[in-house]
């Protein structure tokens, strides 16, 4: 990954964009897309589009740009903020974290508080923290002072910046799934350099973490014949993994290709064949029920869309320090671009 692409990725990961408030991240994504796409726009639900115009088929590449976060639900007399989750948090990882709120006049930094261990009763020490036991402290001394900066309904994210690790690994919040939005745009960039026959839309979809809503709108409005959803998947290369149940998914092992459920068997086999032909490493990620990605909404849009899922292995998902390996991202973009170039008007996506 060159320095310019890495700088764009870090900028994209840094911008707060919880589900429903993806606008700032979307603007950065569209600015980059406009340097090589034929057209860019944003829809009413907040998803961003970048298109290379061509012929048939119509291809949708979707990676959601929202991240998990929280929303202020109450401000007490002393200026402490109660909050609810946006998306699926494990409350244990929130205790003591710094947060960044989108306030009335700009970003506001706070910390997540909890009763200190020194004054917990013995029976409380063995209990897992719950969101309702936590609060956000922005240093205000009263409700009125806090209201000068935030209000009920203000949203925020964990204040954790990208950090480069050895072996080409990157740690940050919002990798789920800012990295998917990045990957589909990088695939489109490759396609712009060697244009395919197909018409291709890369879409940074909104509100995946709370219900796949952006993908539903995008799949309906763009009317694709085939789609690839790009998300993260749980890496199992850590000490407490159960590979017999969760598969052998590792950082540096290449993208994971979903088999089953919303994943078209035709698209899955095409991706598999292309990866082997191009020498692209990959893993197989079994999804016997739902995929937990935008694909679950896309594959049943209109009369049905042949949909594949390409996922980036991710350690410590839904935490302030998610970890990926950048080579997996590059391989995913290459694989998707090669897949799109292989398509023609005669490509048959019906499983026969």
Secondary structure, 3 states (H helix, E strand, C coil): CCHHHHHHHHHHHHCCCECCCCHHHHHHHHHHHCCCCCEEEECCCCCEEEEECCEEEEEEEEEECCECEEEEEEECCCCCEEEEEECCCCHHHCCCCEEEEEECCEEEEEEEECCCHHHCCHHHHCCCCCHHHCEEECCCCCHHHHHCCCCCCCEEEECCCCEEECCCEEEECCHHHHHHHHHHHHHHHHHHHCCCCEEEEEEEECCCCCCCHHHHHHHHHHCCCEEEEEEEEECCCCCCCCHHHHCCCCCCCCEEEEECCCCCHHHHHHHHHHHHHHCCCEEEEECCCCCCCCHHHHCCCCCCCEEEEEEEEEECCCCCCEEEEHHHHHHHHHHHHHHHHCCCCCCCCCCC
